[in-house]
Amino acid sequence: MSEFERGDHVTWRSHGGTAEGVVEEEITEDTEAAGRTVRASEDDPQYRVRSEKSGNDAVHKPGALDKEG
């Protein structure tokens, strides 16, 4: 089972502060996302999140994200 699901509200550290956003998708294979190459697999997924403040996408490992409420 995935640690996070599409639509989950999450926070993460960003440039010395905390950013908030929504999980857009779980990435489970190597791909291009958020302007970079993402190395991911079923056993080591990453998550594409959209920042509420900037509207930009970012990709993070599960350990970098905290689920809100």
N, C-alpha and C positions, 0 to 999 in steps of 0.2 A: 504494500500500500504506500502511496506517495505521502511524503511528509507535509507537502503543501498542495493545494488544489487551486485551479483557476478561480479567480474571484476573491481569494483570501487576502485580507488586508495585512500588510507586513511593514516592518521597519528595518532599517539597516544603517550602519555607520557610513557616512559619506563626507569626505573632506572636513573632518574634525567635528561634524555635527551628526544629526540623525535625520535620515530621509524616510519618507512614508510613501507607500504605493500599494499597488494591487498586482498579484501574481497573474500573468497573462498565459504562461504555458510552462510545462515541465519539459526540459530538453534531455533526451536520453541517448543521443548519438552526436558525433562530431558534426558541427554545423557552423554557419556564419550567423551571428546575431549581435545586435547592439554595436555594430561596427567592428567586430573582432571575431576571430576563430574561437569557438567554444569547444573544449574537449570534454565530452560527457558520455556516459553509458548508462545502461539499466541499473548497474550497481553503484554508479557514481553520478547521479543526475545533477543538473543545474537548473535554475529557474530564471525565466525572463520576467522581469517586473517593470511596471510602468510607474515612474515617479509622479505623485500627485502635484508636486510643485512645478516641475519643469515639463512634464509630459513626455520626457525622454525615456527610452528603454535602457535597462541595465541587466546584466546577467550575474547571478550570484550562486554560490554553493549553499546548500541548506544551512550549514553552520553559521553563515553570515546573516541569516534572516531570523527575525522574531515575529511570531504571529501575534496580531493584536486582537483583543476582545474575542 
